[in-house]
Amino acid sequence: MNALSVMPVVLCLLIIFVYFYPSECLDFKYHNNKELERVMRNFSVITKNIHTNLYSIGRSTNGLPLWVMEVSGSKTARSDLPNIKFVANIHGNEAVGRELLLHFMEYLRDNYGKDPSVSCLLDNSRIHLLPSLNPDGFSISTEGQCVGEHGRLNGVNGNMEDLNRNFPDYFHQDLNPRQPETEAVMAWMDKIPFVLSAGLHGGAMVANYPFDSEKVTKSTPEKFPSLTPDNDVFQHLARTYARNHPKMKIGLCEDDTKPQTPYFEDGITNGAAWYSFTGGMQDYNYFKKGCMEITLEISCCKYPLPQELKKLWEQNKQSLLSYSLEALKGVSGQIFDSSDERPIENANIEIIGRNMTFKSSQNGYFWRILLPGSYQLKVEAVGYYPKIVPFEVRDQTGINCPTNTKLLIFLINATTPMSAALQGSEPTGGSGVSCTPCVEGAYTE
């Protein structure tokens, strides 16, 4: 057999090797839907220093899988850790976010054990990255197209629905047909108690916080904010992202020469104050699932040329990390039955003075991002006497690895006579007040 006769075999083996062998180098290019899946699978195979979990939350209207990569420093399942999620490519023609999340995935892996902030984040949380919620729209979008709507929607030829107008709304009934992608996100949130989230978009440069919807639609051209009971937290989260972004914080687009129009002070805006709409994903996260989500507009050009991606990654890298660390602040804890110390699921929890409830998880855990200050937590559960617990949130300014206030709360069964309940029938040490710090992992799985 001569050299020429074996050449086709060698070339075939080389192609197979290049296509299937896991690579540690992620190029600054747009990965089509098959390539995106391959990158995520390869990442899961070659990553050994941190925990990874590749899973799909469902399929798009066209049947494409919606892939999520979970990363954490903890190799064992710990239900006491807060869950963070990032969702990109919600509008198919807004493509930068899908690539940024792939690079963020690799950045976390490569810097774990080297960068104290990355190590802190991964050791104390579980991060879920969904690079493309709308692979249908992306597949028909045009690289280099900065404006326009082509590819924005899902479905065959991108002719179905706007996925960021497709969720249940806080103020109004949403009549748009619910899409498979939307239902997949809602079911995802039913399974995992997310604490912090962000949706990555394109077409502007600003951190947008809830509400996007407003109670009464106004006919005047002047726009007014529609504020949540946690407006102080949302403004803080938006500013955290913007102030770590070299362009967003000063009102510029990714192109140094192009000013942002309109100008957003500090690089943030309330959604309705910019323009209002119903059915937005960030509003649903907050009012329905108790998850703090903001919308990140990260490039004035919706689908910039691939040579712009490295610059866009460098602009957003620190913002993504700093924003994620906010999930470690505020208050967290676990709720128990005082008689048998069984965790209580689906307890209604409210920070008094903030008219918005959230729930405890399957294992009785809860989390809430709050700014430093004094608070009271009200807990109610079916079959139990309600309880109010005062606590303090410490200032974490300048602390590289923030820690929140941890509470252990014991509810008294309503079958207990009131006199005994008033005297207290809790286990020793179970006062239900702040225990800062609690013993880490004492009640984890």
C-alpha positions in Angstrom: 0.0 0.0 0.0 1.6 3.3 -1.1 1.3 6.7 0.6 -1.4 7.9 -1.8 -3.7 5.0 -1.1 -3.7 5.6 2.6 -4.1 9.4 2.4 -8.0 9.3 2.3 -8.0 7.1 5.4 -5.7 9.4 7.2 -7.7 12.5 6.3 -10.9 10.7 7.4 -9.4 9.9 10.8 -8.1 13.4 11.2 -11.6 14.9 10.5 -13.1 12.5 13.1 -10.5 13.4 15.6 -10.9 17.2 15.2 -14.7 16.9 15.2 -15.1 14.7 18.2 -12.1 15.2 20.4 -12.9 17.5 23.3 -11.1 20.9 22.9 -10.2 23.2 25.8 -10.0 26.2 23.5 -13.2 28.1 22.8 -12.9 30.3 19.8 -14.4 33.8 19.6 -17.0 32.9 16.9 -20.7 32.2 16.7 -21.4 28.5 17.3 -24.4 27.2 15.4 -26.9 25.0 17.3 -25.1 21.7 16.7 -21.7 23.3 17.6 -23.1 24.8 20.8 -24.3 21.4 21.9 -20.9 19.9 21.1 -19.0 22.6 23.0 -21.2 22.0 26.1 -20.8 18.2 25.9 -17.0 18.6 25.5 -16.9 20.9 28.4 -18.7 18.4 30.6 -16.3 15.6 29.5 -13.0 17.4 30.0 -13.8 19.4 33.1 -12.5 17.6 36.2 -11.8 20.3 38.8 -15.4 21.4 39.3 -18.8 19.8 39.3 -20.7 19.9 35.9 -24.1 18.8 34.9 -25.3 19.1 31.3 -29.1 18.8 31.0 -31.9 20.0 28.8 -35.0 21.7 30.1 -37.1 20.9 27.0 -37.3 21.6 23.3 -37.9 24.5 21.1 -41.0 24.9 18.9 -38.9 23.3 16.1 -37.8 20.5 18.4 -34.3 21.7 19.2 -33.0 20.9 22.7 -32.6 23.7 25.2 -29.3 22.9 26.8 -28.2 24.1 30.3 -24.8 23.7 32.0 -24.8 23.6 35.7 -21.4 24.3 37.4 -20.4 24.3 41.1 -17.4 23.8 43.2 -19.4 21.3 45.3 -19.1 17.8 44.0 -22.1 16.6 46.1 -25.7 17.8 45.8 -26.3 20.4 48.5 -29.8 21.8 48.6 -28.7 24.6 50.9 -26.8 26.4 48.2 -28.5 29.3 46.3 -29.1 28.6 42.6 -28.2 31.3 40.0 -29.2 31.2 36.3 -28.4 33.1 33.2 -30.5 32.9 30.1 -29.4 34.2 26.7 -30.5 34.4 23.1 -34.1 34.9 24.2 -34.6 36.8 21.0 -33.0 34.7 18.3 -31.3 37.7 16.5 -29.7 38.9 19.7 -26.7 36.6 19.6 -23.9 37.9 21.8 -25.3 36.5 25.0 -25.1 32.9 23.9 -21.4 33.2 23.2 -20.7 35.1 26.4 -22.3 32.4 28.5 -20.0 29.8 26.9 -17.0 31.9 27.7 -18.3 32.5 31.2 -18.6 28.7 31.6 -15.0 28.2 30.7 -13.8 31.2 32.7 -15.3 29.8 35.9 -13.8 26.4 35.3 -10.3 27.8 34.4 -10.2 30.2 37.4 -11.5 28.0 40.1 -8.8 27.6 42.8 -6.9 30.5 41.3 -9.2 33.6 41.6 -10.6 33.9 45.1 -13.9 35.5 43.8 -14.5 32.6 41.4 -13.7 30.0 44.0 -16.0 31.8 46.5 -18.8 31.8 44.0 -18.5 28.2 42.9 -18.0 26.9 46.5 -21.2 28.7 47.7 -23.7 28.4 44.8 -24.9 26.4 41.8 -24.8 28.3 38.5 -27.0 27.3 35.6 -26.2 28.6 32.1 -28.8 28.4 29.3 -26.9 29.9 26.3 -29.9 29.8 23.9 -33.6 29.9 24.7 -34.5 30.5 21.1 -32.4 28.3 18.8 -35.1 28.5 16.2 -34.8 32.2 15.8 -31.0 32.1 15.9 -30.8 29.6 13.1 -32.4 32.1 10.6 -30.8 35.3 11.9 -28.1 37.1 10.0 -24.6 37.6 11.3 -23.7 41.3 11.2 -27.3 42.6 11.3 -27.4 45.2 14.0 -31.0 46.2 13.8 -34.3 44.7 12.7 -36.6 41.9 13.8 -35.6 39.1 11.5 -35.0 36.0 13.7 -36.4 37.6 16.8 -39.3 35.2 17.2 -39.3 31.4 17.6 -40.8 28.7 15.4 -40.5 27.8 11.7 -39.1 30.8 9.9 -39.3 32.8 13.1 -43.0 33.5 12.8 -44.4 32.5 16.1 -44.1 34.6 19.3 -41.8 36.9 21.2 -40.6 34.8 24.1 -40.1 37.9 26.3 -43.8 38.7 25.9 -45.0 35.2 26.6 -45.0 34.8 30.4 -47.8 35.4 32.9 -47.9 39.0 33.9 -48.2 40.6 37.3 -50.7 43.3 36.3 -52.5 42.0 33.2 -53.7 38.8 31.7 -51.4 37.6 28.9 -53.4 36.2 26.0 -50.5 35.2 23.8 -50.3 31.4 23.2 -47.8 29.9 25.6 -44.8 28.6 23.7 -42.8 25.4 24.4 -39.7 27.4 25.3 -41.7 29.5 27.8 -43.3 26.4 29.4 -39.9 24.9 29.7 -38.5 27.8 31.6 -41.6 27.9 33.9 -41.2 24.1 34.6 -37.5 24.6 35.2 -38.3 27.2 37.9 -40.8 24.9 39.5 -38.0 22.3 40.0 -35.2 24.6 41.0 -35.5 27.5 43.6 -33.5 30.1 41.8 -32.5 33.1 43.8 -30.8 35.4 41.2 -31.1 35.5 37.4 -30.4 37.6 34.4 -31.7 37.5 30.8 -29.1 38.6 28.2 -30.4 40.7 25.3 -29.0 43.0 22.6 -29.9 46.3 20.9 -28.9 48.6 23.7 -26.4 49.0 26.6 -28.2 49.1 29.9 -29.2 47.0 33.0 -33.0 47.0 33.1 -34.8 46.1 36.3 -38.5 45.2 37.1 -41.3 45.9 36.6 -41.5 46.0 32.8 -45.3 46.0 33.1 -47.3 48.8 34.6 -50.7 48.6 36.3 -52.3 51.4 34.3 -51.1 52.0 30.7 -50.7 55.7 30.2 -51.5 57.5 26.9 -49.0 60.3 27.6 -45.6 60.2 25.9 -43.9 60.6 29.2 -42.8 57.3 30.8 -43.0 56.6 34.5 -41.3 53.8 36.5 -43.2 50.8 37.7 -41.4 49.9 40.9 -41.4 46.6 42.9 -41.5 46.4 46.7 -37.8 45.4 46.4 -36.8 48.4 44.3 -33.7 49.1 46.4 -32.4 45.6 45.8 -33.1 45.7 42.1 -31.4 49.1 41.6 -28.4 47.8 43.5 -28.3 44.6 41.3 -28.5 46.7 38.1 -25.8 49.1 39.4 -23.6 46.2 40.3 -23.6 45.0 36.8 -23.4 48.4 35.2 -20.6 49.8 37.3 -18.3 46.9 36.5 -18.9 47.4 32.8 -16.6 49.9 31.3 -19.1 51.2 28.7 -22.5 50.7 30.3 -21.7 52.8 33.4 -20.8 55.8 31.3 -23.6 55.6 28.7 -21.6 54.3 25.7 -22.3 51.5 23.3 -19.6 48.8 22.8 -18.2 51.1 20.1 -16.3 53.8 22.0 -17.4 56.5 19.5 -21.1 55.9 19.7 -23.1 57.4 22.6 -26.0 55.5 24.0 -29.4 56.8 22.9 -31.4 57.4 25.1 -28.9 58.1 27.9 -29.3 55.9 30.9 -27.9 57.4 34.2 -25.5 55.0 35.8 -26.2 52.6 33.0 -29.5 51.4 34.5 -33.2 51.9 34.0 -36.5 50.7 35.3 -38.3 48.7 32.6 -41.5 50.6 32.4 -39.7 53.9 32.6 -37.9 53.0 29.4 -40.9 51.3 27.6 -43.6 49.1 29.2 -44.8 45.8 28.0 -46.6 42.7 29.4 -45.5 39.1 29.7 -41.8 39.7 30.4 -39.6 37.0 31.9 -38.0 39.2 34.6 -41.3 40.2 36.1 -42.5 36.6 36.2 -39.3 35.5 37.9 -39.9 38.0 40.7 -43.6 37.9 41.4 -44.2 34.2 40.8 -41.0 32.5 41.9 -39.3 34.9 44.2 -36.2 35.1 42.0 -34.5 38.5 41.5 -34.0 38.8 37.7 -32.8 41.8 35.6 -32.5 42.2 31.9 -29.1 42.9 30.5 -28.8 44.7 27.2 -25.2 44.0 26.4 -24.6 45.2 22.8 -26.1 48.0 20.8 -25.6 45.9 17.8 -27.9 42.9 18.1 -25.8 40.5 16.0 -22.3 42.0 15.6 -19.6 40.5 13.5 -17.6 37.7 15.3 -14.4 39.9 15.5 -16.3 42.0 18.1 -16.9 39.0 20.4 -13.6 39.1 22.3 -14.1 42.8 23.1 -17.6 42.2 24.3 -16.5 39.3 26.5 -13.8 41.4 28.1 -16.4 44.2 28.7 -18.9 41.8 30.5 -16.6 39.4 32.2 -16.2 41.2 35.6 -19.9 42.3 35.5 -21.0 38.7 35.2 -18.9 37.6 38.1 -19.7 40.6 40.4 -23.4 40.2 39.7 -23.4 36.5 40.5 -21.7 37.1 43.9 -24.8 39.2 45.0 -26.7 35.9 45.4 -24.5 35.2 48.5 -25.8 38.3 50.3 -29.0 39.0 52.3 -30.7 36.3 54.3 -31.1 32.5 54.0 -32.3 29.7 56.2 -34.4 26.7 56.8 -37.8 26.2 58.2 -38.7 23.2 60.4 -41.6 21.6 62.3 -40.7 22.2 65.9 -42.0 18.9 67.1 -40.1 16.5 64.8 -37.6 19.0 63.1 -39.0 18.0 59.7 -38.3 20.6 57.0 -41.4 22.5 55.9 -41.9 22.9 52.1 -43.9 25.8 50.5 -44.1 28.0 53.6 -45.1 31.5 52.7 -42.4 34.0 53.5 -42.5 37.8 53.5 -40.1 40.5 54.5 -42.4 42.8 56.5 -42.9 46.1 54.7 -42.3 44.5 51.3 -45.6 43.2 50.0 -44.3 40.2 48.0 -44.2 36.6 49.2 -41.9 33.9 48.3 -41.7 30.2 49.2 -39.5 27.7 51.0 -38.0 24.9 48.9 -38.7 21.2 49.0 -36.2 20.9 51.9 -37.4 24.0 53.7 -34.7 26.3 52.6 -35.2 29.9 51.6 -33.0 32.8 50.3 -33.6 36.5 49.8 -31.2 39.1 48.6 -31.4 42.2 50.8 -29.3 45.3 51.4 -27.7 45.9 54.8 -30.2 46.8 57.5 -32.7 45.5 60.1 -35.6 43.4 58.9 -38.5 41.2 60.1 -39.3 37.9 58.4 -42.9 36.6 58.5 -43.4 32.9 58.0 -46.8 31.2 57.5 -47.5 27.6 56.6 -50.7 25.5 56.5 -51.2 23.8 59.8 -48.8 26.0 61.8 -48.9 29.1 63.8 -47.3 32.1 61.9 -44.0 33.5 63.2 -42.2 36.8 62.9 -38.4 36.7 63.2 -36.2 39.8 63.4 -32.8 39.8 61.9 -29.9 41.9 60.7 -28.2 41.9 57.3 -24.5 43.0 57.6 -22.7 45.3 55.3 -20.5 43.2 53.0 -18.7 46.1 51.3 -15.1 45.2 50.6 -15.5 41.6 51.5 -14.2 39.3 48.8 -16.4 36.3 49.7 -19.7 37.6 51.1 -21.8 35.6 53.5 -25.5 36.1 54.3 -27.4 36.0 57.6 -28.6 32.5 58.3 -31.8 31.7 60.2 -33.1 28.4 61.6 -36.9 28.8 62.1 -39.1 26.4 63.9 -42.9 26.6 63.4 -45.3 25.3 66.1 -48.0 23.0 64.8 -51.5 24.5 65.0 -52.8 21.5 66.9 -50.7 22.6 69.9 -52.8 24.5 72.4 -52.3 28.3 72.2 -51.0 28.4 75.8 -48.3 25.9 75.1 -47.5 27.7 71.8 -47.1 31.0 73.6 -44.8 29.4 76.2 -42.8 28.0 73.3 -42.5 24.3 72.3 -39.4 24.4 70.2 -36.3 22.2 70.4 -33.4 23.5 72.5 -31.6 26.2 70.7 -34.4 26.6 68.2 -35.4 30.1 69.0 -36.1 31.0 65.4 -33.9 34.1 65.6 -30.8 34.9 63.7 -27.9 32.5 64.2 -25.0 34.3 62.6 -23.1 32.3 61.8 -25.0 29.1 61.9 -23.0 25.8 61.7 -22.4 25.5 57.9 -24.0 22.4 56.5 -25.7 21.4 59.7 -29.0 20.8 58.0 -27.9 20.1 54.4 -28.5 16.9 52.6 
